[in-house]
Every structure is written in C-alpha cells, then in structure tokens.
C-alpha cells in the first residue's frame, strides 16, 4: 500500500484545495451554495484518495459518497462514516447546483464543513494506521 501513497496524496492535495475554497466561500453568504459544492468535492476526493491508497485502479467517476464509502468497505475497511451525512453531502455535487430554490444558511455550511472534517480525519487516520502496519511488516 505504501507504493500507492503518492497517488493518494495527490488526491488529498486536491481535496485540501476544495477545503480552502469552502473556507473562503464561508465568508461570503451570497456564495454559500458554491461552498456546499466544494464541501462535497473535498469529501469525494478524500474517499477516492483512500481507494487509490488501497490500490483500486478503476476509481469510478461518481459523486455518490455513499457508493464510494461502500467501495472503501469492500476493500476490507470501515471508515465509520454516517450514511445520512454522506447522503446529505452527495446532493451538493449536482442536485443543489440546479435547484433554483437552494439557499443554504450558515448552519448548513458549518454542518457541511464539519462533515468534510469527519471524512478527512477518518481517511487520514486509517491511511496512517495502515501505512505504519505496512512498514512494520517490511522490517
């Protein structure tokens, strides 16, 4: 798995750019709908980075975080992420961008930001744990 770390880190760097965009957009109430998009994108890229770390080569081109989480579990690992939270974030990828009535408030944005943080922490802690196990097996 360690050999896949550079690809995973590339995904994680992209996710961090979305988190930076999310934080910047949180300061502009008229751009909150764009902030939700970047929250979903960051979570998606962290999950895809985890799949890359696990050696999945055909990472699906999907925005569905529940489906990506299932693929992570299929690799033999459970990130312990709430399905309801992932479902909520998933709709910010496409659905809300075309919903003319979607007007998120600060509470929703903060909730989305917290959800992204949970995904990030779950992914990175498991990657760190598995990397350490992989290294100890090599020694």
LINNORTA-V464597 format. One record per residue. SS is DSSP state (H for helix, E for strand, L for the rest). Layout:
# LINNORTA-V464597
SS  SS
This chain:
# LINNORTA-V464597
L  H  H  H  H  H  H  H  H  H  H  H  H  H  H  H  H  H  H  H  H  H  H  H  H  L  L  L  H  H  H  H  H  H  H  H  H  H  H  H  H  H  H  H  H  H  H  H  H  H  H  H  H  L  L  L  L  L  L  L  L  L  L  L  H  H  H  H  H  H  H  H  H  H  L  L  L  L  L  L  L  L  H  H  H  H  H  H  H  H  H  L  L  L  H  H  H  H  L  L  L  L  L  L  L  H  H  H  H  H  H  H  H  H  H  H  H  H  H  H  H  H  H  H  H  H  H  H  H  H  H  H  H  H  H  H  H  H  L
